[in-house]
């Protein structure tokens, strides 16, 4: 692929790691963020210490304070900001953009209130005049491992097949490989909902449970993620792929996972407010648990694990009691696909 110009909106760990992948592939990379000290650090020291302390960035990667300058003249705009501010950033982008760009997003979550996926938020806020297509980048990927060029495979999902293959070519190299998928709803819901299950898996670890419990929550968590996703229009097979079971495994078992760490701390008796304050990064599973719980009630989809985690986070339920409640539910066939409660 010829050299492309890419603007990355979001200077967190994932945005920074993806910037390195694109730079390794010979593309021109710009990073935009709203913390002046962080932008200056990237330009002056070529580091992003608060997010990836061991990474030294290429001197070719430039960071911008000014959003309009960051996106001017680029081929691609990649959104990598937390779900809670995605609409705000999309509005800001729509006000300053003057060209039609291919849009990619690599964030995972459901918007509070609307329960919309991020691609839907981007479609709401960025007019067709400035939007070629929207591609979702999702799958089993820790920024910390991509930063050291560990082998990673993820998914590019879009209803525009040509755009999805373009994104594959843009990112793929000898340590970072991308597959295409047309099921945007499946890929986005899988990426969002797995964070809830990772909270639960972390809590089980914090409570001292072992591998049996880990396997149980991952497999039964995947079952309820699939039920909700299918009710929203996704294809069941997507949840068996990289963005489904792959992302769930890596997020629900790894020390790199913020959601797993938060759950582990909850299992050890810490308060959610204290955990969030100490972590200083967004724990997407917390807000997604609320959105998913509300959606499950609206669509009449049974999600006992999600409901239990919601009760712990928002109703201050005791973790051990909600586990006991789940274990003592009525016995039923494992492969029952009935959605109704």
N, C-alpha and C positions, 0 to 999 in steps of 0.2 A: 504494500500500500504506500502511496505517496505521502509525504509529510502533511499532517493535518494540524490545525490549530484548535486547541480544546480549552475552554474555560470551565474550571471546577468551582462551583459555588458551595463553599463549606470547607473549612480548614481543620477539621477534626482528624481523627486517626484514619478513618476509611478514605476520606477525600485525599489525604496526604499519601497514603499507600497507593491509591490508584494513580495519583500524579506521577509517582515513581515508575509504575508499569508503563504509562504512556510515554514518559521520557526515555525509558529503556528501548521503546519501539521507535524512537527517533522523531516523535511528534513535539510540537511546540505547546508547552503547558503553562497555563496561568491559573493561579489559585486566588479566589476572592474570599475574604472573611470580614467580620465586623469587629474584631478585636485588634486595635492598632498595634499593640505591642507584639502580638503574635505575627502579624503581617511583616512587621519590621524584622523580627527574628528570622523568619524564613528567608527574607532578602539579604540580610546582613550576615547571619551565621549559618544559613542553610540547614537549620534544624527546626523541629517543632516539638520541643522538649516535653511539654505537658502531656502530649498525646503519644508520641513515639520517641522516647528519650535516647534510644540507641541508633536512630536513623540519621545519616548524613545525606541530605538531598543534593541532587545535581544543581550546579550553579546555573544551569539553563532554565530551571523552574523559577518563575517570577510570581510574586504575590502582589495583590492589588487591594488598596483601600476603596477605590472608586469602582462601583459595579458597572457603570456605563463603559468605562475604559476596559474593564476586564472582558466584556463580551463583544466589544467592537471588532469586527473583522474576523471572527472565529468561525469554524465550520460546525462545531459541536458545543453544546452547553450541558454540563453534567451537574445535576443537583444532588448534593450529599449533605443535607442539613436535617436536623431532627424533625420528625413528623409534626410536632406542635408548632413549628415556625415555617413549615413548607409553604402554606398559603401566603404568608406574609412575604417571604422571599420571592415567590412567584409573582406577586403583585408588583414588587419593586422591580423585578426583571422586566415585566411587561411595560412598565412606564419608561424604561430607558432603552430598550432594544429597538434597533432600526433595521434589522435584517431577519431573514427567515433561517432558523437554525434547526438542526436535528436535536431533540431534547432526550437526554438519558437521565434516569434517576436511580440512585443506589441506596435509597433509604428504605426502612422497613417499619411499617406501622399503619394504623387506621386512624383517620382524623376524628377527634372527639366531636360529638354532637352530630355531625353528618354521617359518620361511619364510612366515609368514602376512602377508597384506596388512593395512593399518591398520584398515580397516573390520571385519575379523575380530577383531582385537585388542580394539577397542571393544565388539564384540558379546560377546566373552568376559568382559569385566570390568564392563560396565554392565548391570545386570539389566533385563529387559523392563519392569519396573515404572517405571523412570526413563528409558526410551528410546522415543521416538515412532517415529523412523526414523533411519537413518544416510545422509547424503549426502556424496559425495566431490567436492571442488572441486579441479580440476586442469586444466592446460593451459599454453600458452606465455605465461609471465608473469614478468617480473623485477620485484621489489619496487621497485627504483630507478626504473623507468619508471612503474609505477602511482603511485608517490609524487608524480610531477610531472604526473599525470593524462594520461599518454600512452594512446593507444587500445589496448585490450586485450580479447581475446575468449578465454574459457575454457569449461570444461564442468562441469556439475553432474550427477553420476551417482548413481542410486539405483534400487533395485527398486520403490520407492514413487514413482510418477510424480507424484502430488500434492505430495509433499515436494520433489522436484526442481524443479518449477515454482515452488514457494514460494521456494526459494533463488534462482532466477532473478529473481523480483520483488524479493527482498530486496536484491540487489546491483546489478542492472542500472541503468545511467544513460547519459549521453551519451558517456562515455569507457570504460566498463567493461560489457561485454556477456557474457551467459552463455547457452549452449545446453544442452539436456538430453540425457541418454543413459541407457539402462537397463543397459548392459553395465558393471557395477561392476568386475568382474575385469579387463576390458580397459583401462579407464581407469586403474585403480590400477597394474597391471603396466607400462603404458606410461610412467606418471609416474615409477615407480621405476627401470626398466631404462634409460631414456634417460640417466641420470646416468653409467652405466658407459661408454656410447659417447662422452659428452662428455669423460670423462677421456682416452679414446683420441684424440679429435679434438684436444684440447689438447696431448697428447704429440706428435702429428704436427707441430703448429705449432712447438712448442719445438725440435723436431729440424730445422726449416727446410723442411719439405715445403709444397707449395702447394695451390691450389684443387682440383686433380685428386684429390689424396689426401683432401681434406676431403669431396668429393662421394662418394668411394668408401666411406669409413667410415660416413657418414650413411646411404647407401642399403643397404649390406650390414649395417650395424648394425640398421636397421629390419627387415630380413629375419629376423635371428635373434631380435630382440625379439618379433616376431610369432609365430615358431615356438614359443617358450617360452610365450607368453601363450595361444595356441590350445591347447597341450597342457595348460594349467591350466584350460581351460574358457572362454576369452574368444572373442569374435567377431572374425574377421580384419578386417572393415571398420573397426572402432574405431581400428585403428592407422593408418588413412589420414586420421583426423580431427585436431581440435585437440589432444587429449590424447596423440595418437600422433606423427605426423610433425611436427605444429606445434610441440609441446614439444621434440621432438628437435632440430629446426632451431635454435630459439632458445637451447637449452642448449649445443649443440655448436658454436656459431659466435660467441657473444657474450662480450665482455669482462666483462659483469656476472656470468657464471656461475662460481660457486666451483669446480665440478667441472672446467670447462674450464681455469681458472687453475691448479688443482692438477696437471692433466695437462701443461699447458705447462711448469710447473716441473719435473716429472719428466723431460720431454723435454730440458730444459736441464741435467739431471744432478743435480738436488737430491734429497735424501733425503726420503722420505715423512714421517718424524717431524718433520723441520725444517719442511716445508710446513704440516703440521697445526698446529704450534706457532705459526708466524707468522700463519696465517690466523685463528686464534682463533674459527672458526665450523665447524660440522659439515660435512664433505664426504661427503654421503650416498652417493656413488658407490663409495666405498671399501668400506663394509660391504655395500652391495648387490651388489658384484661377487662377494663370497664367497657370499652367499645364492643368487645366480643361478647361479654355478658349481656349487654343491652340488645345486641343483634340476635343472640340465641333466643332471647325471650320474644323478640319481634317475629322471628322466623320459625319459632317453635322447634328449635333444634336442641337435642339433649347434649349438654356439655358439662358433666359433673366435675371434672378436674378444673375447668375454667371457673365454674361457679364457686368451687371451694377456694381457689386462689383469690377470686374477687372478694369473698367473705373475709379472708384474712387481711387483705389490703384495705378494704373500704368499710368493713363492719367490725374490724378488730377481733375477728374470731380466733380462737386458739388453734394453732397449727395441728397439734396432735388430735384435737377433737374432730377437725374436718377430715383428717386422714381416716379416722375410725368410722366416720359417717360414710365415706366412699367405700371402704372395705365391707361394710355391712349392708350395702344396697342389695336389692333383690337380685337373685341369680338370673342370668339370661344367656342366650347363645352369643358366642364371641362375634360371629359374623352377621349380626342383626343390623340391617341398614335402615331400619325405621327411624325417621327423623323426629316424629312427634313426641312430645313429653308425656 
